[in-house]
């Protein structure tokens, strides 16, 4: 797997994580920990496992979706029925040896099962217990089911997404889910570092709603500063102009002459120096106030050449620009190849499967794919053996429904 034998010791090697989550935010956060060397044990319901195993609407060779495969590498899978006393018994044994637990049950659900933070911290005081939910563990919306769409809608993100006077539009990627995964990961690692020094873990409350609101920092500051709620701007930017998609003779591209120096360069390059004398466009504030007119004037010239022409011409003169790529085009770019943004990993059923490459690169201890995304329950006996449970003890737990009917 990815040349693991030639790699240095990973930063989280020796850290044990219990992943009691499914779908996206929790599994993604735990995968990031696993990529950095943590031993991630994914606890799944018998028979069905993570909902994402059967999602996406198209079939692979086996039962697991490509979405599951891309969010669950570097994990081991154990099936446990946490509604049974025997299943809870096993989880408590696992918690005794764990450093981190990540769960995304509805707030209060694990507490009602007798597996909340107050119980587990008595079993293991240094445990970092991270709860991920739609709206957090407190507040009047805490009990609501929460998914990325609801978080985007209720946090304000959708109110600034799309074009003016358009129907509601969500961000094209799950910003609340992935954002929450990232916030949860940094908080979990900070708490783990603290627990190593103090011996005391803590409970982390991570919410998709809070994370989506945090992503809105520019728009929120605009509202607080002006008293006017921000509105959708399409590809434009509320801080500067021109900074958006522009139409060429064969489609759109993006560009940004987002300071006065670049504005002068742009007008000179386009042989439109009369725009420098136009009182509507003389400052950034005025260009923002007259953005539709500014766009119309610039596109008179941009529509005379192709998007590739303008991207290269602008870049040649130090003005930021870029093409608007589809995913096939983005992954097919030489840059994405050099950045290793697509990698193939081995899977026991699928063979070679594509995975998105590591989003950040560590020079001294680069992340590794050490384990394929696990089959459901693949490592149950292996992990129980590491707990010191012999065949007889495992048979007792199995007869009591710990691992399913």
Number of C-alpha atoms within 10 A of each C-alpha: 12 15 9 14 10 7 13 12 16 19 16 15 14 12 18 21 26 24 26 21 24 23 19 24 31 29 27 24 27 34 23 22 25 28 25 22 24 23 23 26 25 29 25 23 19 19 14 12 20 22 16 19 21 19 16 12 6 8 12 11 9 12 14 23 19 20 16 23 21 19 24 28 26 25 29 25 24 25 23 27 21 24 15 16 16 20 20 18 15 20 19 17 14 20 22 17 16 20 24 25 25 24 22 23 18 19 23 14 13 16 14 9 13 16 18 17 22 14 13 21 20 11 15 20 18 24 28 30 27 25 25 27 27 29 28 23 19 10 8 9 13 17 17 14 13 18 19 23 18 18 25 25 17 14 20 19 24 20 18 20 22 18 15 11 9 10 9 13 17 18 15 7 9 18 20 29 28 20 22 29 26 19 18 26 23 13 17 25 15 12 22 23 14 16 18 13 10 10 13 16 23 20 17 19 17 27 28 31 28 18 25 26 19 17 16 15 10 14 20 17 13 16 13 12 10 9 10 10 15 18 17 20 15 14 13 19 17 16 14 20 27 26 22 20 20 22 21 21 15 12 14 19 21 20 21 22 22 18 14 14 10 17 22 16 17 22 16 14 13 14 11 15 14 9 18 16 10 9 10 18 21 15 16 18 15 15 19 21 15 14 19 10 14 18 19 13 13 19 15 11 15 21 17 13 13 16 23 17 12 23 18 16 15 21 13 11 12 13 20 17 21 19 18 14 12 9 9 8 12 15 16 14 13 11 11 14 14 9 14 15 16 16 15 15 21 16 16 11 13 15 10 12 15 13 17 13 17 18 9 9 12 10 7 11 14 18 25 21 22 18 19 19 23 22 20 23 20 13 18 18 17 13 16 18 14 10 14 10 16 12 12 9 13 18 13 12 19 16 13 15 19 25 24 17 10
